[in-house]
Amino acid sequence: MTNEGAKVTDRAASLRVRPLPLQVVAEQRRYSRVAVALLGRYMLADRQEYPCQTVDMSPGGLRLICAAGGEIGERIVIYLDHVGRIEGTIARVLPDGLAVTITATPRKRDKIASQLTWLANRAALGLPEDRRHERVVPRHTLTTLRLEDGREIAARIVDVSLSGAAIACEAALPLDSGVIVGRTPARVVRPFKGGVAVEFRLPLSPDRFDENLVL
């Protein structure tokens, strides 16, 4: 073999076995997945909202069980109990759901890591469920929304937590607009097809948080 041929062979071999930069390897190994089942909702590019549940999660990604799929690379916004809002992109479409890469600042990732640590410790120690984000469906779901301009519209309560509710209504309400749900002041935090999610101005009392709740 000529010297030139040996150089080409060596170059090809070096390309085949060239290791990933240490920074990339460190990033891939930085986060470990935590097996955690959190209920939530997610919104795809069509802006429709669907229910979901996590299988496992890390500050860098998560796996969801869900019915509606999407396209690889599609933007997804997820709202999870105990964690809140998460943005990301679909990395894989699975037979029973989606794998998502989380898009977040380092500060947000640190916050997610702390939340996952708390959730893992709670499960290991058998700590009681945090009710701040637990949802109930009240017995009396019909209600009235009073808008800032004084109008009143009929609505139906989908579910309620101590901090907010999902409301089905025909009116399109602006984001961050003030409403009164029954007698409970709130503000619109996100729209979904056929209704809105609202956040209460003051959290509800845990003493009255059950199926007999009347807002």
Secondary structure, 3 states (H helix, E strand, C coil): CCHHHHHHHHHHHHHHHCCCCHHHHHHHHHCCCEECCCEEEEECCCCCEEEEEEEEEECCEEEEEECCCCCCCCEEEEEECCCEEEEEEEEEEECCEEEEEEECCHHHHHHHHHHHHHHHHHHHHCCCCCHHHCCECCCCCEEEEEECCCCEEEEEEEEECCCEEEEECCCCCCCCCEEEECCEEEEEEEEECCEEEEEECCCCCHHHCCCCCCC
